[in-house]
Amino acid sequence: MLMPKPDSDVIARREEIIAAMRSIVPGEGVIIDDDELRAYDCDGLMAYRQLPMIVVLPKTTQQVSDVLKYCHDNDVKIVPRGAGTGLSGGALPLADAITLGLGKFNKILETDFENRCVVTQPGVTNLALTQEVEHAGFYYAPDPSSQIACSIGGNVAENSGGVHCLKYGLTTNNVLGAEIVLMNGDIVRIGGKHLDAGGYDVLGVITGSEGLLGVITEVTVRILQKPETAKAVLLGFDSNQKGGDCVAAIIADGIIPGGMEMMDTFAIQAAEEFVHAGYPQDVTALLIVELDGPAPEVEHLIGRVETIARQQNARYVKVSESEDERQKFWSGRKAAFPAVGRLSPDYLCMDGTIPRGQLAYVLTRMEELSEKYGLRVANVFHAGDGNLHPLILFDANVPGELDNAEKFGADILRLCVEVGGVLTGEHGVGIEKRDLMGEMFTEDDMKHQQRLKCAFDPGHLLNPGKVYPILHRCAELGKMHVHNGQLPFPELPRF
């Protein structure tokens, strides 16, 4: 994996930069000790590690603005970081860059039930938003499995999803406004409490931009009223293909569940041993299908789902009989990632999205790839919208297994693109998928995307080395041709 070559001039100016940062963020807001910096040397993609030059932890938007303006004026790179739960290396530090941690931006600023929104700082966890409003019968719909830890700012940066994104949308469908600090220090407000902002959809550009365009310091999110009734049904099948066919059949019948998740044998067994969710142990594929809304509608739709499942040869059907049981069904799915950690010393969590109709075919191909590489794979994914999360199991202590796991993962992502899907559904590109961008985009596509990057950050100082396999200098992009030399990407140290 290659990253931008460290700037020796910036590293030589480290003491000067530390002094400047301490004048902007006094007290304990600047971390310089190697042992303390080690807590920031990676995100959830732990195969790659790099100590940052320094870490800065601002408390106010003005401090963020002053830090970015200093970096802009002094040609210093900066890597924004939320909770560090991202799985694509998007918050991986650089040896010659400041890591800007937003963990101290951890307050909910306003709860507005009349306008059905919450104004929050970016360091607030996803789950805390729902906990803030649930007493009044509201909730925040996007619910990643890491919601107990992941922050809303990171959710916006990666356009995170969750088990209920099929019906209620990803982060981009639930964000109304944001305050963003640009690389030159300008503080910009986009959108607000109203449904749609006028003019260009800049908020749509920022959501999912992976820290390449600006630093988010405030977010306004939409909250929804809790459905009157919600029930979940467990459906077990004796093959992944039958489970995938059932997913397609439910959607084809015009039913849009609140959530529809699928797990395979490895994931089912690990989750059941971990949380005792009541999953059957004699099935190869398990679907969790949730219907919500008015009680009569839910009962009707549950009946239709049961009928479809039996037509698709389901060998196990279990409808939740209480709210506690429904939550129990979901507890296994949401604990699947840590549960799979019991099966193997290490795993890579992949993220790709495919057309739903290709689900059965892709699962079959993935089984073939598993045999080819000699590595097990546990499948946990958002079946309703085709967002796959294969977990490739390996042991980093065995020479060559990490390399093999990465090649396996790359082939899965190529397969997603081959069948008409995309490289990522919610984890982002980061460094993990950066060198695969050419599988999906032409060089001209990526040059046009980088022109947008240049409009926000002409010096390539914000999170460089992420998303794009080749960085083109903005001056040359403006002239509609590419600089003859690409910015050098030396080898990145791997854990």
C-alpha positions as CSV (number, residue, x, y, z in Angstrom):
1,M,0.0,0.0,0.0
2,L,1.5,3.4,-1.1
3,M,1.1,6.8,0.6
4,P,2.4,10.3,-0.3
5,K,6.1,10.6,0.3
6,P,6.8,12.3,3.7
7,D,7.9,15.9,3.4
8,S,11.2,16.2,5.1
9,D,10.9,20.0,5.3
10,V,7.7,19.7,7.3
11,I,9.2,17.1,9.6
12,A,12.2,19.4,10.2
13,R,9.7,22.1,11.2
14,R,8.0,19.8,13.8
15,E,9.0,21.9,16.8
16,E,7.8,25.1,15.2
17,I,4.5,23.4,14.2
18,I,4.1,22.1,17.8
19,A,4.6,25.6,19.2
20,A,2.0,27.0,16.8
21,M,-0.5,24.4,17.6
22,R,0.0,24.9,21.4
23,S,-0.7,28.6,20.9
24,I,-4.0,27.7,19.2
25,V,-5.1,24.8,21.4
26,P,-3.5,25.3,24.8
27,G,-3.4,22.9,27.7
28,E,-3.5,19.2,26.9
29,G,-4.8,19.6,23.3
30,V,-1.5,18.8,21.6
31,I,-0.1,15.3,21.8
32,I,3.6,14.7,20.8
33,D,4.8,11.8,22.8
34,D,5.3,8.6,20.8
35,D,3.6,6.3,23.3
36,E,0.5,8.6,23.4
37,L,0.6,9.0,19.6
38,R,0.4,5.3,19.2
39,A,-3.3,5.4,20.2
40,Y,-3.9,7.2,16.9
41,D,-1.7,5.1,14.6
42,C,-4.6,3.4,12.7
43,D,-8.3,3.3,12.4
44,G,-10.5,0.1,12.2
45,L,-8.3,-1.1,9.3
46,M,-5.6,-2.2,11.7
47,A,-3.4,-3.9,9.1
48,Y,-1.8,-0.5,8.4
49,R,-0.2,1.7,11.0
50,Q,1.7,5.0,11.0
51,L,2.5,7.3,13.9
52,P,1.2,10.8,13.1
53,M,3.6,13.7,13.4
54,I,1.5,15.2,16.1
55,V,-2.2,15.0,17.2
56,V,-4.3,18.1,17.9
57,L,-7.6,17.9,19.8
58,P,-9.5,21.2,19.4
59,K,-12.6,22.1,21.5
60,T,-14.1,24.9,19.4
61,T,-14.9,25.6,15.8
62,Q,-12.6,28.7,15.9
63,Q,-9.7,26.5,17.0
64,V,-10.4,24.2,14.1
65,S,-10.4,27.2,11.8
66,D,-7.2,28.5,13.2
67,V,-5.5,25.1,12.9
68,L,-6.5,24.7,9.2
69,K,-5.6,28.3,8.3
70,Y,-2.1,27.7,9.8
71,C,-1.7,24.5,7.9
72,H,-2.9,26.2,4.7
73,D,-0.5,29.1,5.1
74,N,2.4,26.9,6.0
75,D,1.9,24.0,3.6
76,V,1.2,21.4,6.4
77,K,-0.9,18.3,5.7
78,I,-3.8,17.4,8.0
79,V,-5.8,14.2,8.6
80,P,-9.3,14.6,10.2
81,R,-10.3,11.9,12.6
82,G,-13.5,11.0,14.4
83,A,-13.9,8.0,16.6
84,G,-11.4,5.9,14.6
85,T,-13.9,3.1,13.9
86,G,-13.7,3.5,10.1
87,L,-12.7,0.3,8.2
88,S,-11.1,1.6,5.1
89,G,-8.1,3.4,6.5
90,G,-9.7,6.9,5.9
91,A,-8.2,8.2,9.2
92,L,-4.8,6.6,8.8
93,P,-2.2,9.2,9.9
94,L,0.7,10.5,7.9
95,A,4.3,10.9,9.2
96,D,4.4,14.5,8.1
97,A,0.8,15.5,9.0
98,I,-1.2,16.7,11.9
99,T,-4.0,14.3,12.9
100,L,-7.0,16.5,13.9
101,G,-9.1,14.6,16.4
102,L,-12.7,15.7,16.9
103,G,-13.4,13.7,20.0
104,K,-13.9,16.8,22.2
105,F,-16.8,17.9,20.0
106,N,-19.1,15.7,22.0
107,K,-22.2,17.7,22.9
108,I,-25.7,17.7,21.5
109,L,-26.5,21.3,21.0
110,E,-30.2,21.4,20.3
111,T,-33.1,19.0,20.2
112,D,-36.0,20.4,18.1
113,F,-39.0,18.2,18.1
114,E,-41.2,20.8,16.2
115,N,-38.8,20.6,13.2
116,R,-38.0,17.0,13.9
117,C,-34.2,17.5,14.0
118,V,-31.2,17.5,16.3
119,V,-28.2,19.8,16.1
120,T,-25.1,18.0,17.3
121,Q,-21.4,18.3,17.4
122,P,-19.5,15.6,15.3
123,G,-18.0,13.7,18.2
124,V,-21.4,12.6,19.5
125,T,-21.9,8.8,19.0
126,N,-24.6,7.6,16.6
127,L,-26.5,5.8,19.4
128,A,-26.5,8.8,21.6
129,L,-28.7,10.7,19.1
130,T,-31.4,8.1,19.5
131,Q,-31.0,8.0,23.3
132,E,-31.4,11.8,23.4
133,V,-34.9,11.7,21.7
134,E,-36.3,8.2,22.4
135,H,-38.2,9.4,25.5
136,A,-40.4,11.4,23.2
137,G,-41.0,8.5,20.8
138,F,-38.3,9.5,18.2
139,Y,-35.1,8.0,16.9
140,Y,-32.3,8.5,14.4
141,A,-32.7,6.0,11.6
142,P,-29.2,5.2,10.3
143,D,-27.8,2.6,12.7
144,P,-24.4,1.1,11.8
145,S,-23.3,-2.0,13.8
146,S,-20.7,0.2,15.5
147,Q,-23.3,2.8,16.6
148,I,-22.3,2.5,20.2
149,A,-18.9,3.9,19.3
150,C,-18.9,5.5,15.9
151,S,-19.4,9.3,15.8
152,I,-21.9,11.2,13.7
153,G,-19.1,13.3,12.1
154,G,-17.5,10.1,10.8
155,N,-20.9,8.8,9.7
156,V,-21.3,11.9,7.5
157,A,-17.7,11.6,6.2
158,E,-18.3,8.0,5.1
159,N,-22.0,8.2,4.4
160,S,-22.6,5.3,6.8
161,G,-25.7,3.0,6.6
162,G,-26.9,0.4,9.0
163,V,-29.5,-2.4,9.3
164,H,-32.4,0.0,8.7
165,C,-31.0,1.9,5.7
166,L,-33.1,-0.1,3.2
167,K,-36.3,1.7,4.1
168,Y,-35.0,4.9,5.8
169,G,-31.9,5.7,3.8
170,L,-28.2,6.2,4.5
171,T,-26.7,9.1,6.3
172,T,-27.1,11.4,3.3
173,N,-30.9,10.9,3.4
174,N,-31.0,11.9,7.1
175,V,-28.6,14.9,7.3
176,L,-30.2,18.4,6.9
177,G,-27.3,20.7,7.4
178,A,-23.7,21.0,8.5
179,E,-21.1,23.5,9.6
180,I,-17.8,22.9,7.8
181,V,-14.3,24.4,8.1
182,L,-12.5,24.7,4.8
183,M,-8.8,24.3,4.3
184,N,-8.2,28.0,4.3
185,G,-10.0,28.4,7.6
186,D,-13.3,29.7,6.3
187,I,-16.3,28.5,8.4
188,V,-19.2,27.6,6.1
189,R,-22.8,26.6,6.9
190,I,-24.7,24.4,4.5
191,G,-28.3,23.6,4.8
192,G,-30.1,23.8,8.1
193,K,-33.4,22.7,9.7
194,H,-35.3,23.1,6.5
195,L,-36.0,20.1,4.2
196,D,-33.9,21.2,1.2
197,A,-31.3,23.9,0.8
198,G,-31.4,26.2,-2.2
199,G,-28.7,26.2,-4.9
200,Y,-26.2,23.4,-5.6
201,D,-26.3,20.3,-3.4
202,V,-23.1,21.0,-1.6
203,L,-24.3,19.0,1.4
204,G,-24.5,16.0,-0.8
205,V,-21.0,16.5,-2.0
206,I,-19.7,16.8,1.6
207,T,-21.5,13.7,2.8
208,G,-19.3,10.8,1.9
209,S,-16.3,13.0,1.0
210,E,-14.0,11.1,3.4
211,G,-12.3,14.2,4.9
212,L,-10.9,15.4,1.6
213,L,-13.0,18.6,1.3
214,G,-13.3,20.0,4.8
215,V,-13.7,19.4,8.5
216,I,-17.2,18.9,9.9
217,T,-17.8,20.8,13.2
218,E,-21.6,20.6,13.5
219,V,-24.3,18.5,12.0
220,T,-28.1,18.8,11.8
221,V,-29.8,15.5,11.5
222,R,-33.4,14.4,10.8
223,I,-35.2,12.4,13.5
224,L,-38.2,10.2,12.9
225,Q,-41.1,9.1,15.0
226,K,-40.9,5.6,16.2
227,P,-43.1,3.2,14.3
228,E,-46.3,2.1,16.0
229,T,-45.4,-1.6,15.6
230,A,-42.2,-3.5,14.6
231,K,-41.8,-7.2,14.2
232,A,-38.9,-9.3,12.9
233,V,-38.9,-12.7,11.4
234,L,-36.0,-15.1,11.2
235,L,-35.8,-17.2,8.0
236,G,-33.4,-20.1,7.7
237,F,-32.3,-21.7,4.4
238,D,-30.0,-24.7,3.6
239,S,-28.0,-22.7,1.1
240,N,-26.8,-19.1,0.5
241,Q,-28.3,-19.2,-2.9
242,K,-31.8,-19.9,-1.5
243,G,-31.4,-17.1,1.0
244,G,-30.3,-14.7,-1.8
245,D,-33.3,-15.8,-3.9
246,C,-35.7,-15.1,-1.1
247,V,-34.3,-11.5,-0.7
248,A,-34.9,-10.9,-4.4
249,A,-38.4,-12.4,-4.1
250,I,-39.4,-10.2,-1.2
251,I,-38.3,-7.0,-2.9
252,A,-39.9,-8.1,-6.2
253,D,-43.2,-8.6,-4.4
254,G,-43.2,-4.8,-3.6
255,I,-42.4,-5.2,0.1
256,I,-39.8,-2.7,1.5
257,P,-38.8,-4.0,5.0
258,G,-37.5,-1.7,7.6
259,G,-34.4,-3.9,7.6
260,M,-33.4,-7.1,5.8
261,E,-30.1,-8.7,6.8
262,M,-28.4,-11.9,5.9
263,M,-25.8,-14.1,7.7
264,D,-24.1,-17.3,6.6
265,T,-23.1,-20.4,8.7
266,F,-19.9,-18.9,10.2
267,A,-21.5,-15.7,11.2
268,I,-24.7,-17.4,12.5
269,Q,-22.7,-19.7,14.8
270,A,-20.3,-17.0,16.0
271,A,-23.2,-14.6,16.8
272,E,-25.2,-17.2,18.6
273,E,-22.3,-18.3,20.8
274,F,-21.5,-14.7,21.5
275,V,-25.0,-13.2,22.5
276,H,-27.4,-16.2,22.4
277,A,-29.9,-14.5,20.1
278,G,-31.9,-17.6,19.5
279,Y,-30.6,-18.3,16.0
280,P,-31.0,-21.8,14.5
281,Q,-27.7,-23.7,14.2
282,D,-28.7,-26.1,11.5
283,V,-29.1,-23.6,8.6
284,T,-26.6,-22.3,6.1
285,A,-28.1,-18.9,5.6
286,L,-30.2,-16.8,7.9
287,L,-32.4,-13.8,7.0
288,I,-33.6,-11.2,9.5
289,V,-36.6,-9.3,8.0
290,E,-38.2,-6.5,9.9
291,L,-41.6,-4.9,9.1
292,D,-42.7,-1.8,10.8
293,G,-45.7,0.6,10.7
294,P,-49.3,0.4,11.8
295,A,-50.1,-3.0,13.4
296,P,-52.6,-4.2,10.8
297,E,-50.1,-3.4,8.0
298,V,-47.3,-5.2,9.8
299,E,-49.3,-8.3,10.4
300,H,-50.3,-8.4,6.8
301,L,-46.7,-8.0,5.5
302,I,-45.4,-10.5,8.0
303,G,-47.8,-13.0,6.5
304,R,-46.7,-12.2,3.0
305,V,-43.1,-12.6,3.9
306,E,-43.7,-16.0,5.5
307,T,-45.6,-17.1,2.4
308,I,-42.7,-16.0,0.1
309,A,-40.1,-17.7,2.4
310,R,-41.9,-21.0,2.3
311,Q,-42.2,-20.7,-1.5
312,Q,-38.4,-20.2,-1.5
313,N,-38.0,-23.4,0.6
314,A,-37.2,-21.8,3.9
315,R,-36.6,-24.6,6.5
316,Y,-36.9,-22.3,9.5
317,V,-39.5,-19.5,10.1
318,K,-39.7,-17.7,13.5
319,V,-41.6,-14.4,14.1
320,S,-40.7,-12.2,17.1
321,E,-43.5,-12.4,19.7
322,S,-42.4,-9.4,21.8
323,E,-40.3,-6.3,21.6
324,D,-37.6,-8.0,23.7
325,E,-37.4,-10.9,21.3
326,R,-37.2,-8.5,18.3
327,Q,-34.3,-6.7,19.9
328,K,-32.7,-10.1,20.7
329,F,-32.9,-11.1,17.0
330,W,-31.0,-7.9,16.1
331,S,-28.5,-8.2,18.9
332,G,-26.9,-11.1,17.2
333,R,-26.6,-9.3,13.9
334,K,-25.2,-6.1,15.5
335,A,-22.6,-8.1,17.4
336,A,-21.6,-10.2,14.4
337,F,-18.3,-8.4,13.7
338,P,-16.9,-8.8,17.2
339,A,-18.4,-12.3,17.4
340,V,-16.5,-13.4,14.2
341,G,-13.3,-12.3,16.0
342,R,-13.8,-15.5,18.1
343,L,-13.3,-17.6,14.9
344,S,-9.9,-16.3,13.8
345,P,-7.0,-14.2,15.1
346,D,-7.6,-11.6,12.4
347,Y,-10.1,-10.7,9.7
348,L,-10.6,-8.1,6.9
349,C,-14.1,-6.6,6.8
350,M,-14.9,-5.9,3.2
351,D,-17.6,-3.6,1.8
352,G,-19.0,-3.7,-1.7
353,T,-22.5,-3.2,-3.1
354,I,-24.2,-5.3,-5.9
355,P,-27.6,-5.3,-7.6
356,R,-30.0,-7.5,-5.4
357,G,-30.7,-9.8,-8.3
358,Q,-27.0,-10.8,-8.4
359,L,-26.8,-11.8,-4.7
360,A,-27.1,-15.6,-5.2
361,Y,-24.5,-15.5,-8.0
362,V,-22.0,-13.4,-6.1
363,L,-22.3,-15.6,-3.0
364,T,-21.6,-18.7,-5.1
365,R,-18.5,-17.0,-6.7
366,M,-17.3,-15.9,-3.3
367,E,-17.4,-19.6,-2.2
368,E,-15.2,-20.4,-5.1
369,L,-12.7,-17.6,-4.3
370,S,-12.6,-18.9,-0.7
371,E,-11.4,-22.3,-2.0
372,K,-9.0,-20.6,-4.4
373,Y,-7.3,-18.6,-1.6
374,G,-7.6,-21.3,1.1
375,L,-9.2,-18.8,3.5
376,R,-12.6,-18.9,5.2
377,V,-15.1,-16.1,4.7
378,A,-18.0,-15.2,7.0
379,N,-20.8,-13.2,5.3
380,V,-22.7,-10.6,7.1
381,F,-24.5,-8.0,5.0
382,H,-27.4,-5.6,4.3
383,A,-29.2,-8.0,2.0
384,G,-32.0,-5.6,1.1
385,D,-29.8,-3.0,-0.6
386,G,-27.1,-5.4,-1.7
387,N,-24.4,-4.0,0.6
388,L,-22.0,-6.9,1.3
389,H,-19.7,-7.2,4.3
390,P,-17.6,-10.4,3.7
391,L,-15.3,-11.0,6.7
392,I,-12.1,-12.7,5.4
393,L,-10.6,-14.8,8.2
394,F,-6.8,-15.1,8.4
395,D,-3.8,-15.2,10.8
396,A,-1.3,-12.4,10.4
397,N,1.2,-14.5,12.2
398,V,1.3,-17.0,9.3
399,P,3.6,-15.6,6.6
400,G,1.7,-14.6,3.5
401,E,-1.9,-14.9,4.9
402,L,-2.4,-11.1,5.1
403,D,-1.3,-10.7,1.5
404,N,-3.6,-13.6,0.5
405,A,-6.5,-12.0,2.4
406,E,-6.0,-8.7,0.6
407,K,-5.9,-10.4,-2.8
408,F,-9.1,-12.3,-1.9
409,G,-10.7,-9.0,-0.9
410,A,-9.7,-7.3,-4.1
411,D,-11.2,-10.0,-6.1
412,I,-14.5,-9.7,-4.2
413,L,-14.6,-6.0,-5.0
414,R,-13.8,-6.6,-8.6
415,L,-16.6,-9.1,-8.7
416,C,-19.0,-6.4,-7.3
417,V,-18.1,-4.1,-10.1
418,E,-18.3,-6.9,-12.7
419,V,-21.9,-7.6,-11.9
420,G,-22.9,-3.9,-12.0
421,G,-22.2,-2.9,-8.4
422,V,-19.8,-0.5,-6.8
423,L,-16.6,-0.7,-4.7
424,T,-18.2,0.6,-1.5
425,G,-21.5,0.9,0.2
426,E,-20.7,2.7,3.4
427,H,-17.1,2.1,4.6
428,G,-15.6,4.5,2.0
429,V,-12.6,4.1,-0.3
430,G,-9.8,5.4,2.0
431,I,-6.6,3.5,1.3
432,E,-8.2,0.0,1.3
433,K,-9.9,0.4,-2.1
434,R,-8.0,3.4,-3.5
435,D,-5.8,1.3,-5.8
436,L,-9.0,-0.4,-7.2
437,M,-10.6,2.8,-8.3
438,G,-9.5,2.1,-11.8
439,E,-11.7,-1.0,-11.8
440,M,-14.8,1.3,-11.6
441,F,-13.7,4.7,-13.0
442,T,-11.8,5.8,-16.1
443,E,-8.9,8.1,-15.7
444,D,-11.1,11.0,-17.0
445,D,-13.7,10.1,-14.4
446,M,-11.1,10.4,-11.6
447,K,-9.7,13.7,-13.1
448,H,-13.1,15.2,-13.0
449,Q,-13.6,14.1,-9.4
450,Q,-10.2,15.6,-8.5
451,R,-11.3,19.0,-10.0
452,L,-13.9,19.1,-7.3
453,K,-11.3,18.3,-4.7
454,C,-9.1,21.1,-6.1
455,A,-12.0,23.6,-5.7
456,F,-12.0,22.9,-1.9
457,D,-8.3,22.1,-1.3
458,P,-6.0,23.2,-4.2
459,G,-2.9,22.3,-2.2
460,H,-3.9,18.6,-1.6
461,L,-3.4,19.2,2.2
462,L,-6.6,17.5,3.5
463,N,-6.2,13.8,3.9
464,P,-3.8,13.3,1.0
465,G,-3.2,9.7,-0.3
466,K,-6.8,8.6,0.3
467,V,-9.4,7.7,-2.4
468,Y,-7.4,8.5,-5.5
469,P,-4.6,6.2,-6.8
470,I,-2.9,9.1,-8.6
471,L,-2.9,12.7,-7.4
472,H,-3.0,15.2,-10.2
473,R,-1.8,18.7,-9.5
474,C,-4.7,21.2,-9.6
475,A,-3.0,23.6,-12.0
476,E,-2.7,20.9,-14.7
477,L,-6.2,19.7,-14.1
478,G,-7.5,23.2,-14.7
479,K,-5.8,23.1,-18.1
480,M,-7.6,19.8,-18.9
481,H,-4.4,17.7,-19.1
482,V,-2.5,15.6,-16.6
483,H,0.9,16.5,-15.1
484,N,3.4,14.1,-16.5
485,G,4.6,12.9,-13.0
486,Q,2.3,11.6,-10.3
487,L,3.0,12.4,-6.7
488,P,5.3,9.7,-5.3
489,F,3.6,7.1,-3.1
490,P,6.2,5.2,-1.1
491,E,5.6,2.0,0.7
492,L,3.4,2.3,3.9
493,P,4.5,0.3,6.9
494,R,2.1,-2.5,7.6
495,F,1.4,-4.1,11.0
